[in-house]
Amino acid sequence: MTLEVYITEISSTNMRIPINWLKEFVTIPDIKQLASDLTMVGHMLDKIEIKNGQTILDLELRGNRADCYSIMGIAKEVSAIYGTKLKNINLIPVKLVKKYNTKLDVQTNLVKRASLIEINNVKIEKSPKWLSEKLTAYGIESINNIVDLTNLVMIETGEPMHAFDLDQIGNNLEIRLAKTGEKITTFTDTVLTLTKDDLVWTKGDKVLSVAGSIGEKYHSISNDTKNILLEAANYDRANIRRTVYRHNLLTDAGIRHEKELDPNLVDFAISRFLYFIKKYSWGEFNPEVYDFYPKPVKPWELNLDINYLNNLTGIDFDKKEINKILSNLNFGNINKIVIPTYRTDVKLEEDLIEEIVRIYGYDKIPVKTLSLEIPKNITPSYILQEEKLRASAVSIGFDECISLSFVKEKYKTNNIELVNPPSPDTKYLRNSLFYNLLDSAKKTINERGELVQLFEIGKIYLKDKNEYVEKRKIGFIYWSKKSNNFVDFKSLISAFFDKAGIKNPDYISEIINFDFVNSYLLKLNKKEIGFGGKHNDLYYTEIDLDSILGIDKKYEVSLWPKYPPQIEDITLIIPEKTYVGNIVSEITHHSSLVTSVKLTDIFESNYTFNIEYQSEDHTLTDKEVEEIRNKILSSLKTKFGVTIKE
C-alpha cells in the first residue's frame, strides 16, 4: 500500500555556531547570555560544546528560517537582538553576464537561478590551519583547499556551491530531469539509481551531480585538477526535498536546498569565494559570472496596521520602539517597510508582527483578564478521554512514551508506505503501537533497567478497502526482572480500567497476527475492544479508544453521612482453603447498612475484621446492629463453615 502524504516544513534542524567564527561578523555579549537571548527569539539552544578549545553553540532552528542556516544569518539575528552593527564582509565584486565560455542549457523550470565562473591555474593543496580548524569546529572533515572553501562559504553565507574539474567536464553542460534508471557514482562511492523526478547536472549522457545535494566521483576536484568550474544555484525546494529523502542524501547542501533559500545569495556567495581565491593566490579568474536568472527576486513591501499590532499583542507599542526593531531587522521603518530577500519567511502582515513581538520579547506580553465571560469549554470528548486515560495509566505506575507515527522497515507488516517520506527510516506508517513501544522497552532492558512499564496514546493507520483509516489506541508494555508474569501485568491493566471507571473486560484466547504467544482478545459486553499477548519476555496489551469512549462510569456524589457509624471488631474462625475475599464480600453485601469491612489481624485460623454499620437517616441502635450481625454470622456459617471466636 502506498499513500502520498505531503509533509509541511515545520521540522527543525541543528546548526552549529563556532563562537570565534561568529565574532568575525558581529560583536557578541557573554556566551550564556547570547544563548539565552537566541532561545527567547526562537532559536532554541541544544547544547554549548567545547571542542579543541573552541566554544560552539548548537542551535535547533525552525525549518522556515532558511536564512539562519549560516553564520551570517545568525549574525544578523544577533544584530537584531542587540542593535549592534554587522562587520564589513570582504568580497570580490563580479559582473553578471549572459554569454560565457561554458554554455549552460537549463531544460526545466525547477531551476530558479544558476551561476557559473571558471577559475584557472588552480593550486590544489592541503587547507591552511585556519580553514581546516573552522570546518572541524563546525563538523566537516577537511579535504583540500578548494573543496574546503566551497564548504566554508556555504556555512558562512548559507548558499551551497560545487566545483567541477573543468578539464574533465568540458564547456557544454545541461541541467535537466534525470532519465529513469540513470546512475551516478557519488564521491562517497555510493551508486544511485535515479528517477525521472530527480534534477541533475549533466554533460551529455554523463550525470555530473544530483542538483542541490551531491556531486559525482569522477568529475570532482582531485589533486591533478588544474582548472575548475564553480557553480552556485537555487532550485525548487520541494523537488530537492523529495530527491534528498528518496536517496537518503542528507548532506549539508541538501539540508539547505530543501529550505526556501534566497536566490540572491548565489552571486554573493561566489563573490565571497573569489575573495579567498585571490587573497591566498589559489587561482586566476576574470570576475565575470554567467548568470541564468529568469525571474529575479526583489525586496517586497508590507504594510503594518499599528492598531492591529496593539490589539493582537495587548501591548501599546510606541512608534519609536517599532522603528527601532524594524531598523535592527533591516526592514526599513513604519513609513516604508521593505523586506530583504533573504527573509523568505516574512510574506504577510502577521509574519511582520511576529518579528516585532519576538524581538521586543514574548515575555513582555502582559497578562490580562478577559473582558468578556469565560468561553464555554468545547474540548472534544475524545481529548478529555485521552487525558483521563493518561492520568489513570500514570497513577498505576506506567510511564508515557511518545514516538513518531512510523515504524522501521524491519517491522513492516502490510503497512501504508509514504510516497515522499520525511526520511528513509520513516517510510511506513504504524498499524499498531506495539513495535515502537517494543523498541523503547528493549532500550531500557539493554541499559540494565529492572522494570519496564510503558504506555503510549496515539493513532495507527490502516487501509480498509480503498479508504485510509486512522484509529486511536492506547498500548501497554510490561517486563520485570524480579517477577515477570502475566498475573502481575493483568492486575495492572485491571487497575487501569478501575481507575478509568470502566468495567474490566474478558480475556478471550485468540491467535493474533503479531509475534505473540498466549495471545488474546479483550471483549467488553461481547464487543472487541483490544488485544494482547506475550512477545519474548514482554507482555503487551493494546486497547481501541473509540470502542470505550463514553462507557466510563458516572460516579454519584453524596454528602458525608449526618449520623455516626457503629464500629466493632469481630474475630472469626475460618476453615482452611477458604478465600478471605469471599468472606469480606459476603459481609459487605449482606446489608446496605454495612459500610466498611477491613481485615485487621490474623493468627493461625483466627481472622479479625473491623466492621462499620451506618444509616443515612438515623443513628443505629445496639439492637439493630445485633440483628444485622446475627444474620451475617448465620450466612457465613451456612456457606463457609465460619464460626465466631468467643
C-alpha angles and dihedrals in degrees: 000000000000125000124188108220123170112215113210120227101262100116124108133229131193124248121195115217116193103208095218089054092049090051089063089069106032142009111254134197128226109327096236090049090049092051091050094048093047088052091051091055093050108276105109119211113237095182145322110239132192112209123173089340093309124118113226128189113212105204128189106221129195115245095239093061097081090157092065095060087092140062090245091051092055089044088057089051090052089049091052093049098048102023091238120149123247116246121246115274119217114233140162108232112234135202115228113221137181098213123055145160092256111057119215121198111197107198101179139054089228088089112083095177138354127180132185138190131178119224117192137200090022119189110222109199144136111295117256117253095257091056099044092045092053093052093044091052089052092046105256123123116237116244109165137322098270098045090042090051092056088053093045093053091045091054092045099045104020092237115121117217137180134210120212127195097252095203090054098048103037127209105298118077136164136201109208145137114280124249116247108267097018111143136213130187107215125214086259088062092249115142112219124196106211132213132216089260096060118102114222143177110230145180102210105300094347115099108218100181144345101251115252098003123048143000132231120257104232100048099043128102117296135171089267095055114125103170130027138197111215117203132187122178148166122223143182099285096210091059092047091048092054092048093047093054095036091060099026092245098157094163125150088253093049093048089055098041092054087063124074098267123190109254089212090069089075100078091032091058092047090051090052091048092051091051091063093043090056096040094054097032093238095147149340127257146165105232092233114121124196106229127195104187111145097172110029115206116228132187113278133216127236131189123226123206104204092198089055090049092051095045093047095048102031088231124121096222119204114226090232090055091050093048091049092053093044091050092049089051090050089242098127116233141300093276092056119012110191120180115214114233094245089068094076090160096063107081105127138051088249090057089052092050090050090054093051094048097046092051091043089050131265088221090063094062104114124239110238134183114241111260091210131054118287109274119249114266104253097172107148116250092241091058091051089048092052091049091051094047091046090053091047093052093048092048092060093051105269122136120220119243120198117196139165119274091249137086130213118260092249088065094049111137111162091315125165109261122214119228093213106025121190088241138349090262092056103054099116127063113223120253092191138022090231104092097049090048088047091056091049091049092049090051091054092048093047089052088057097257115165100207135035117193108155134155136180133195114204149112130284125201128225140166117233108190103304097342131086114228133198121203129187116230143173117210129193126196125186139185132158128191093204104040114009110174139128094243092065092046093048091050089055092050089048089051089050092055091046092051090048090050093242126133113252112258128230119257109227118189110240138152110251126199093244133087090274136134122198087022123178146177123238113226129185119187088349090303120120110239103164150328141235147169146156123291111190100308096337126098119212139186128179122192128196107232097201090057091058097037111129098003097101117117120268104223120217117224119217131182122255108276113267095214124063123246128247109235128196141161119229125188113209129192105224122193119239119273091027115131112236088209089064090052092051091046092051093050093045097048098039093084135010088225091068101089102168138022121182130175104226106168143014128196117169104304093343116104121186118207129192108217128189123200119194141165127201095217106039146004110271117241124226089251093055092049091048091053092051092046093050092051091049093049092047091051093047092050093048096046103033108012091247119161132188119248109238 
